[in-house]
């Protein structure tokens, strides 16, 4: 195998070995209830997101954490479809109960149903 081919294969292997991963934590205490979807269908490099994962019935006390991830298999499928179909894994961890509270001295204002902390 030539040196140029080896040099070209190393970055390709590293790109496919890496897994894109994002985590959102709400501040609520996590429970043991987890909802997972391994192949949530996104389209055109994720510009068209997957359908909303309905969690309200299974997580009546709210959501503690949401994780999205592109596994090696998800990336392989995306590569083979030229990123037209981009599946991803979604994992939602339900909250135990109660709500997160702001620490004393934190300034916040209410914007409709969203609280902005600054």
Backbone as CSV, one residue per row, in Angstrom:
resi,resn,N_x,N_y,N_z,CA_x,CA_y,CA_z,C_x,C_y,C_z
1,UNK,0.856,-1.175,0.000,0.000,0.000,0.000,0.902,1.238,0.000
2,UNK,0.621,2.189,-0.857,1.470,3.370,-0.978,1.284,4.297,0.225
3,UNK,2.263,5.147,0.429,2.212,6.090,1.558,1.087,7.105,1.384
4,UNK,0.809,7.508,0.157,-0.268,8.471,-0.096,-1.626,7.870,0.262
5,UNK,-1.813,6.600,-0.071,-3.076,5.941,0.254,-3.233,5.791,1.759
6,UNK,-2.151,5.426,2.443,-2.198,5.316,3.907,-2.501,6.665,4.538
7,UNK,-1.869,7.708,4.010,-2.098,9.053,4.547,-3.537,9.495,4.322
8,UNK,-4.161,9.076,3.251,-5.553,9.425,2.979,-6.517,8.609,3.839
9,UNK,-6.160,7.367,4.136,-7.049,6.504,4.921,-7.106,6.886,6.393
10,UNK,-6.032,7.403,6.943,-5.995,7.738,8.371,-7.070,8.773,8.725
11,UNK,-7.181,9.909,8.032,-8.251,10.858,8.387,-9.650,10.286,8.188
12,UNK,-9.826,9.471,7.167,-11.143,8.877,6.917,-11.539,7.960,8.067
13,UNK,-10.612,7.142,8.526,-10.880,6.237,9.655,-11.177,7.040,10.914
14,UNK,-10.422,8.108,11.148,-10.648,8.931,12.338,-12.014,9.616,12.296
15,UNK,-12.432,10.077,11.135,-13.742,10.727,11.011,-14.852,9.738,11.311
16,UNK,-14.748,8.522,10.773,-15.798,7.538,11.004,-15.750,6.948,12.408
17,UNK,-14.615,7.027,13.074,-14.519,6.502,14.436,-15.138,7.466,15.438
18,UNK,-15.137,8.751,15.122,-15.684,9.760,16.026,-17.203,9.712,15.990
19,UNK,-17.814,9.962,17.133,-19.268,9.985,17.220,-19.702,11.356,17.716
20,UNK,-20.552,12.016,16.945,-21.090,13.305,17.356,-22.056,13.068,18.504
21,UNK,-21.977,13.888,19.558,-22.769,13.657,20.756,-23.112,14.997,21.394
22,UNK,-24.370,15.212,21.741,-24.790,16.425,22.445,-25.689,16.034,23.606
23,UNK,-25.506,16.698,24.753,-26.303,16.409,25.944,-26.908,17.703,26.464
24,UNK,-28.191,17.656,26.809,-28.881,18.793,27.415,-29.388,18.326,28.770
25,UNK,-28.969,19.006,29.827,-29.426,18.683,31.176,-30.306,19.817,31.666
26,UNK,-31.471,19.471,32.216,-32.439,20.477,32.642,-32.266,20.914,34.088
27,UNK,-31.493,20.183,34.857,-31.329,20.503,36.264,-32.215,19.685,37.174
28,UNK,-33.121,18.911,36.602,-33.979,18.040,37.409,-33.237,16.756,37.749
29,UNK,-33.626,16.131,38.838,-32.997,14.879,39.262,-33.429,13.749,38.335
30,UNK,-32.468,13.038,37.710,-32.838,11.959,36.780,-33.414,10.744,37.499
31,UNK,-34.312,10.052,36.822,-34.881,8.804,37.338,-34.327,7.649,36.518
32,UNK,-34.841,6.446,36.769,-34.406,5.262,36.019,-35.182,5.085,34.713
33,UNK,-36.243,5.863,34.517,-37.064,5.771,33.303,-36.319,6.416,32.129
34,UNK,-36.037,5.631,31.096,-35.306,6.113,29.916,-36.095,5.757,28.662
35,UNK,-36.189,6.709,27.754,-36.833,6.498,26.459,-35.742,6.621,25.404
36,UNK,-35.597,5.603,24.557,-34.552,5.616,23.538,-35.126,5.363,22.153
37,UNK,-34.562,6.032,21.195,-34.879,5.779,19.795,-33.553,5.736,19.053
38,UNK,-33.197,4.553,18.530,-31.881,4.362,17.921,-31.757,4.948,16.521
39,UNK,-32.820,4.939,15.751,-32.757,5.441,14.380,-33.847,6.490,14.165
40,UNK,-33.662,7.661,14.756,-34.577,8.775,14.523,-34.198,9.384,13.173
41,UNK,-35.129,9.456,12.263,-34.844,9.838,10.878,-34.753,11.344,10.691
42,UNK,-33.557,11.810,10.368,-33.348,13.198,9.959,-32.965,13.178,8.488
43,UNK,-33.151,14.295,7.819,-32.902,14.361,6.394,-32.008,15.550,6.052
44,UNK,-31.265,15.419,4.987,-30.402,16.461,4.426,-29.469,17.023,5.509
45,UNK,-28.554,16.174,5.938,-27.522,16.511,6.937,-28.151,17.023,8.236
46,UNK,-29.350,16.604,8.544,-30.014,17.025,9.762,-30.773,18.332,9.644
47,UNK,-30.825,18.926,8.450,-31.578,20.172,8.278,-33.074,19.953,8.487
48,UNK,-33.553,18.778,8.128,-34.938,18.394,8.434,-34.846,17.448,9.630
49,UNK,-35.216,17.931,10.823,-35.006,17.134,12.034,-35.948,15.941,12.123
50,UNK,-35.636,15.003,13.014,-36.535,13.864,13.219,-37.861,14.319,13.842
51,UNK,-38.844,13.452,13.768,-40.131,13.753,14.397,-39.921,13.924,15.897
52,UNK,-40.791,14.721,16.507,-40.714,14.957,17.943,-40.953,13.654,18.696
53,UNK,-40.117,13.388,19.665,-40.253,12.195,20.496,-41.219,12.536,21.627
54,UNK,-42.385,11.930,21.613,-43.420,12.232,22.613,-43.038,11.594,23.946
55,UNK,-42.779,12.430,24.942,-42.323,11.923,26.242,-43.280,12.255,27.384
56,UNK,-44.261,13.086,27.144,-45.111,13.550,28.233,-45.846,12.410,28.936
57,UNK,-46.325,11.412,28.204,-47.051,10.303,28.822,-46.120,9.440,29.673
58,UNK,-44.876,9.264,29.216,-43.931,8.413,29.944,-43.138,9.177,30.994
59,UNK,-43.057,10.491,30.869,-42.319,11.333,31.820,-43.244,12.413,32.381
60,UNK,-44.210,12.046,33.229,-45.173,13.039,33.720,-44.546,14.110,34.609
61,UNK,-43.381,13.837,35.194,-42.734,14.821,36.057,-41.664,15.617,35.329
62,UNK,-41.568,15.429,34.021,-40.611,16.206,33.243,-39.423,15.392,32.774
63,UNK,-38.526,16.060,32.096,-37.342,15.437,31.522,-36.100,15.976,32.225
64,UNK,-35.206,15.084,32.618,-33.966,15.490,33.282,-32.822,15.675,32.289
65,UNK,-32.779,14.826,31.259,-31.655,14.899,30.325,-32.073,14.387,28.956
66,UNK,-31.563,15.048,27.910,-31.774,14.621,26.527,-30.401,14.494,25.883
67,UNK,-30.156,13.341,25.265,-28.894,13.110,24.562,-29.179,12.760,23.114
68,UNK,-28.432,13.364,22.213,-28.487,12.983,20.805,-27.095,12.556,20.397
69,UNK,-27.038,11.557,19.531,-25.744,10.984,19.183,-25.798,10.419,17.769
70,UNK,-24.702,10.562,17.054,-24.524,9.889,15.778,-23.511,8.777,16.001
71,UNK,-23.978,7.551,16.051,-23.090,6.409,16.256,-22.362,6.107,14.947
72,UNK,-21.436,5.169,15.008,-20.716,4.769,13.804,-21.692,4.268,12.745
73,UNK,-22.662,3.457,13.153,-23.643,2.926,12.208,-24.486,4.051,11.605
74,UNK,-24.905,5.026,12.444,-25.660,6.172,11.932,-24.844,6.939,10.897
75,UNK,-23.563,7.141,11.186,-22.699,7.879,10.260,-22.461,7.095,8.975
76,UNK,-22.362,5.783,9.098,-22.163,4.954,7.918,-23.381,5.046,6.983
77,UNK,-24.579,4.978,7.562,-25.799,5.101,6.765,-25.861,6.483,6.105
78,UNK,-25.505,7.520,6.865,-25.500,8.871,6.302,-24.504,8.978,5.155
79,UNK,-23.332,8.381,5.307,-22.316,8.408,4.255,-22.805,7.676,3.004
80,UNK,-23.404,6.510,3.202,-23.873,5.722,2.061,-25.023,6.393,1.307
81,UNK,-25.786,7.237,1.994,-26.887,7.951,1.330,-26.495,9.381,0.972
82,UNK,-25.199,9.668,1.010,-24.674,11.009,0.700,-25.315,12.080,1.580
83,UNK,-25.563,11.755,2.841,-26.161,12.647,3.851,-27.577,13.094,3.522
84,UNK,-28.225,12.401,2.619,-29.637,12.704,2.368,-30.466,12.186,3.535
85,UNK,-30.176,10.967,3.979,-30.812,10.373,5.164,-29.758,10.335,6.258
86,UNK,-30.026,11.025,7.373,-29.058,11.114,8.464,-29.724,10.649,9.763
87,UNK,-29.683,9.354,10.065,-30.313,8.887,11.303,-29.487,9.283,12.526
88,UNK,-30.158,9.398,13.659,-29.460,9.687,14.910,-30.130,8.948,16.058
89,UNK,-29.387,8.791,17.134,-29.901,8.146,18.334,-30.343,9.245,19.299
90,UNK,-31.537,9.091,19.866,-32.047,10.039,20.861,-32.336,9.269,22.141
91,UNK,-31.838,9.783,23.254,-32.061,9.146,24.555,-32.571,10.213,25.527
92,UNK,-33.754,9.970,26.103,-34.373,10.904,27.039,-34.451,10.236,28.401
93,UNK,-33.937,10.906,29.418,-34.012,10.413,30.795,-35.053,11.239,31.527
94,UNK,-36.068,10.573,32.059,-37.147,11.260,32.775,-36.651,11.779,34.124
95,UNK,-37.379,12.747,34.663,-37.054,13.314,35.972,-37.788,12.555,37.066
96,UNK,-37.219,12.573,38.285,-37.855,11.896,39.418,-39.103,12.620,39.875
97,UNK,-39.060,13.888,39.930,-40.204,14.668,40.391,-39.725,16.011,40.873
98,UNK,-40.653,16.913,41.093,-40.278,18.249,41.521,-39.731,19.060,40.362
99,UNK,-39.275,20.237,40.664,-38.751,21.131,39.641,-37.419,21.712,40.106
100,UNK,-36.601,22.075,39.167,-35.346,22.745,39.489,-35.661,24.142,39.990
101,UNK,-34.851,24.640,40.887,-35.072,25.988,41.384,-33.821,26.826,41.136
102,UNK,-34.027,28.123,41.076,-32.906,29.033,40.888,-32.203,29.225,42.217
103,UNK,-30.908,29.363,42.181,-30.171,29.598,43.413,-30.437,31.021,43.895
104,UNK,-30.352,31.254,45.203,-30.631,32.589,45.739,-29.707,33.626,45.097
105,UNK,-30.272,34.770,44.788,-29.489,35.843,44.195,-29.452,35.826,42.678
106,UNK,-29.975,34.755,42.047,-29.986,34.676,40.593,-31.126,35.538,40.070
107,UNK,-30.809,36.399,39.111,-31.836,37.248,38.522,-32.469,36.521,37.346
108,UNK,-33.778,36.559,37.258,-34.499,35.906,36.163,-35.732,36.718,35.835
109,UNK,-36.183,36.618,34.605,-37.454,37.238,34.245,-38.243,36.262,33.393
110,UNK,-39.551,36.384,33.476,-40.476,35.472,32.808,-40.807,36.013,31.424
111,UNK,-40.586,35.173,30.405,-40.933,35.543,29.033,-41.947,34.509,28.555
112,UNK,-43.190,34.714,28.878,-44.215,33.728,28.517,-43.981,32.456,29.289
113,UNK,-43.744,31.356,28.565,-43.533,30.057,29.212,-42.058,29.750,29.383
114,UNK,-41.184,30.704,29.063,-39.748,30.463,29.138,-39.143,31.382,30.183
115,UNK,-38.280,30.856,31.035,-37.561,31.663,32.008,-36.162,31.916,31.486
116,UNK,-35.767,33.152,31.479,-34.433,33.523,31.021,-33.625,33.892,32.261
117,UNK,-32.507,33.208,32.461,-31.639,33.468,33.617,-30.414,34.218,33.108
118,UNK,-30.075,35.297,33.782,-28.897,36.051,33.380,-28.081,36.458,34.568
